[in-house]
Amino acid sequence: MAVVDVHRFAESITCHAWSPDHSMVALCPNNTQVHIYKSSSLDQWERLHVLQKHDQIVSGIDWSSKSNKIVSVSHDRNSYVWSLDGGEWVPTLVILRLNRAALCVQWSPKENKFAVGSGAKTVCICYYEQENNWWVSKLIRKRHESSVTSVAWHPNNILLATTSTDGKCRVFSTFIKGVDTKDSKAGSPAETKFGEQILQLDLSYSWAFGVKWSPSGNTLAYVGHSSMIYFVDDVGPSPLAQSVAFRDLPLRDVLFISEKMVIGVGYDSNPMVFAADDTGIWSFIRYIGEKKAASSNSSYSSQFSEAFGKFYGSQSKSATANDASESRGRVHDNCINSIVPLSKAGSPKVMRFSTSGLDGKVAIWDLENMEQELGNQF
């Protein structure tokens, strides 16, 4: 079995993140709070803390693996960095200067910065000012034409990828003098100015979500609302892009588990596996929770009936839709909106990861025994 543990924490979860040792999980139960749980046994979770500072729904959480700090962002346009002091989590306000909701957040690999995407068509790159004892931000403005839905740091700690509801994926330089160090290599990302756009991808004709870099930083993957996933190699002046279409409902987030394999999650409520062959061509492989491999000759009417039922909440599903649902062995009952790795930063492979969604569940997946099933790309 790929699933190690499934626990329902709330009616719905907007986002989640793990402590450095993966013994605690921080999540937002679709309200203004951040709840921190610790596993007391295999199937039991104890709530240790409730972080209360935001006035509106918490839309993003990230837990740093080195400094053990939590950053949270909210629709109230604010962000807080939480530090553990004497057994209590103490918040520090971050100066975002936003006039719209903050939608997503992620620590940089070195954890000296974090990026916040917003509904203000702006990305905030935040860093700590020691002399004033607060977190300030530099803004990347006038680059996006709509809300920034996702941010992802390149392993070099300088480049940042973003997706937006304008349908585009972009890559920016976030080099900040005094925070980042210059690389001795000529033409390195450190030679670029803050906010400089390195790349713009117009592959999606609909909203774009969930962008991630491969472990080496050589490949970029993101998803669109039109049931498409996009892969980009050689990010730079002459990128190589591929688009993979699939018949099922759109994805919301992605995760590289190796250089040649990606897990996608979204409205189909079941993680999907995509892999690249020896020639570098990406394709859909299977559902990770299904009992048998997905057939390319499966009935289109069966898939349509299932999708129709999900969108319109039909109480009476056809037998074919029920059969399809059972064969996939779903763990989640609703849209999966977040996928988080459970491995050390910089690891070439992700053997464990977690998912959370609108059904209020957090599921932990273990791929240790699935290498043969997933193929050589893993």
Buried (B, 14 or more C-beta within 10 A) or exposed (E): EBBBBBBEBBEBBBBBBBBBEBEBBBBBBBBBBBBBBBBEEEEEBEEEBEBEBBEBBBBBBBBBBEEBBBBBBBBBBBBBBBEEEEEEBEBBEBBBEBEBBBBBBBBBBBBBBBBBBBBBBBBBBBBBEEEEEEBBBBBBEEBBEBBBBBBBBBBBBBBBBBBBBBBBBBBBBBBBEEBBEEBEEEEEBBBBEBBBEBBEBEBBEEBBBBBBBBBEBBBBBBBBBBBBBBBBBEBEEEBEBBEBEBBBBBBBBBBBBBBBBBBBBBBBBBBBBBBBEEEEEBEBBBBBBBEEEBEEEEEEEBBBBBBEBBEEEEEEBBEBBBBBBEBBBBBBEBBBBBBBBBBEBEEEBBBBBBBBBBBBBBBBBBBEEBEEBBBEBB
